Amino acid sequence: MVKDIENVLVNGVFPHNDRVPFSFFEGIEIPFREAGEYKVAVHTPQLDNAIKICHNYMGDKYIKLLSNKYSLYGKPEIVNGVDAPSTNWHNDLKEGANIAILMYFTNASTPNTGGCLRVRNRETKSLSCMIYPGKGDLVILNHNKVWEHKVEEFKRTVDETGSFSDERIVGCFDYNI
């Protein structure tokens, strides 16, 4: 049992930390290709297998607690970066899934770099959550029409070695309940 997971139905979001889904990707290279403002993972056979196992695992562990009749939706993606439309309030229900799990592979979201995830009630504009997800975090988002979310603009920064620390790698896994 995952304590308080039903909060995703009430507050539109449920942040959680779980290392197990990330273990499916250990030892697997995640190559990226340019896709406009951000990068998208290239689906190699090994990566596709890890994504499939992870999608099913998270569905059975988390989404099933919300509905025994859940279904996997679409083809999960792993992205690096943030595109401009994601920095505006929006709802992803139009893409077909009514719930999603975001998997954070990096610690990119900080007050200095941006990348904060905000969730609010679309009707009242009341903020439900403002979090800086880090490596190993899962964020379950409710795509019911009453909820909107946005990602704060992500800024490229230079780390202590002089390299750009612009890696904001997030897996996006969709479901229907």
Secondary structure, DSSP 8 states (H G I E B T S, - for coil): --TTTTHHHHHSEEEEE-SHHHHTTTT----EEEETTEEEE---HHHHHHHHHHHHHHIIIIIHHH-TT-EEEEEEEEEES--GGGGS-B-GGGGT-SEEEEEE-S---BTTTB--EEEEETTT--EEEEE---TTEEEEEE-STTEEEEE--B---B-TTS-B----EEEEEEEE-
